[in-house]
Amino acid sequence: MKIKNILPLLMFLISFSFYAQNEKVDEKREKIKAYKVSFLTTELELTSTEAEKFWPIYNAFDDKQYELRHEKMKTYLRKLDDDKINSISEKEAATLLSQIESTDKELYLLREKYMSNLKKILSAKKILKLKKSEDDFNRKLLKQYRDKAGK
């Protein structure tokens, strides 16, 4: 087989591999999200009325936060790896810093709006319980990840 014939096949296989990896990441994210919903539902003991109002607010916040943290910030952080950071100009660094600050501000405003919306439907005590439950969930998830990696 000639190189001309192999190259398109190789490119197809590489692109398929990247697509499959993205699909696995999305699948894992959905599994984690389902596990988190189950965990928070149990921990918060929401009434049906609270749950009906809570989950749309929580899911919208969670999706937007994920988008900001993982999609925007990853783009910035890729530019900060050791090789690239030493070669960017001061102007490029200032632009990147400005973009990071802007995303941080977006995250802050998003969290502020989220808290404001939560206060309309949940008591302060349940909001604190939510915060603790999220922290507990993250620790539990990290522990599972570490246990899996250690095997």
C-alpha positions in Angstrom: 0.0 0.0 0.0 1.3 3.4 -0.9 1.7 6.3 1.6 -1.0 8.3 -0.3 -3.5 5.5 0.5 -2.5 5.0 4.1 -2.5 8.6 5.1 -6.3 9.2 4.8 -6.9 6.0 6.6 -4.5 7.0 9.4 -6.1 10.4 9.7 -9.6 8.8 9.9 -8.5 6.5 12.6 -6.8 9.3 14.6 -9.9 11.5 14.4 -12.2 8.6 15.3 -10.0 7.9 18.3 -10.3 11.6 19.5 -14.1 11.4 19.0 -14.3 8.2 21.0 -12.3 9.8 23.8 -14.6 12.8 23.9 -17.6 10.5 23.9 -16.1 8.6 26.9 -15.5 11.9 28.8 -19.1 12.9 28.2 -20.3 9.5 29.3 -18.3 9.7 32.5 -19.5 13.2 33.2 -23.1 12.1 32.8 -22.5 9.1 35.1 -20.9 11.4 37.7 -23.8 13.9 37.4 -26.4 11.1 37.9 -24.4 9.9 41.0 -24.2 13.5 42.3 -28.0 14.0 41.8 -28.7 10.8 43.8 -26.2 11.8 46.5 -27.6 15.3 46.9 -31.2 14.2 46.8 -30.5 11.8 49.7 -28.4 14.3 51.7 -30.7 17.4 51.3 -34.0 15.7 52.0 -35.9 18.1 49.7 -39.6 18.2 49.7 -41.2 17.6 46.4 -42.0 21.3 46.0 -38.4 22.2 46.8 -37.0 19.6 44.5 -39.2 20.8 41.6 -37.8 24.3 41.9 -34.3 23.4 43.0 -33.1 21.0 40.3 -33.7 23.3 37.3 -31.7 26.1 39.1 -29.0 23.7 40.2 -28.6 22.0 36.8 -28.5 25.4 34.9 -25.8 26.6 37.4 -23.8 23.4 37.2 -23.8 23.3 33.4 -22.8 27.0 33.1 -20.1 26.6 35.7 -18.8 23.5 33.9 -18.7 25.4 30.7 -16.8 28.4 32.2 -14.3 26.3 34.2 -13.6 23.5 31.8 -14.0 25.0 28.4 -12.9 28.6 28.8 -10.3 28.1 31.5 -8.8 25.1 29.8 -8.2 27.2 26.7 -6.3 29.8 28.8 -4.4 27.2 30.8 -3.2 25.5 27.6 -1.5 28.8 26.8 0.3 28.7 30.2 2.2 25.5 29.9 6.0 26.0 30.6 7.1 26.2 27.0 4.5 28.6 25.8 4.5 31.0 28.8 8.2 31.8 28.3 7.7 32.6 24.7 4.6 34.9 24.8 4.9 38.6 24.6 4.0 40.9 27.4 1.0 42.1 25.4 -0.2 38.5 24.9 0.2 37.8 28.6 -1.8 40.9 29.5 -4.6 39.9 27.2 -4.6 36.3 28.6 -4.6 37.7 32.1 -7.6 39.9 31.3 -9.5 37.0 29.8 -8.8 34.9 33.0 -10.0 37.8 35.2 -13.1 38.2 33.0 -13.9 34.5 33.4 -13.3 34.6 37.1 -15.7 37.6 37.3 -18.3 35.6 35.3 -18.0 32.7 37.7 -18.4 35.0 40.7 -21.5 36.7 39.2 -23.0 33.2 38.3 -22.5 32.0 41.8 -24.0 35.2 43.2 -27.1 34.8 41.0 -27.3 31.1 41.9 -27.2 31.9 45.7 -29.9 34.5 45.2 -32.1 32.1 43.4 -31.5 29.4 46.0 -32.5 31.7 48.9 -35.9 32.1 47.3 -36.6 28.3 47.5 -34.5 26.9 50.3 -33.7 27.8 53.9 -30.3 29.1 54.8 -29.7 25.8 56.7 -30.5 23.7 53.6 -28.2 25.9 51.5 -25.4 25.3 53.9 -26.3 21.6 53.9 -26.0 21.7 50.1 -22.6 23.2 50.3 -21.4 20.6 52.7 -23.0 17.8 50.7 -21.2 19.0 47.5 -17.9 19.1 49.4 -18.6 15.6 50.8 -19.5 14.3 47.3 -16.3 15.8 45.8 -14.2 14.2 48.5 -15.9 10.9 48.0 -15.4 11.0 44.3 -11.7 11.9 44.7 -11.2 9.1 47.1 -12.8 6.6 44.6 -10.6 8.0 41.9 -7.5 7.6 44.1 -8.5 4.1 45.2 -9.0 3.1 41.5 -5.7 4.6 40.5 -3.9 2.8 43.3 -5.0 -0.6 42.1 
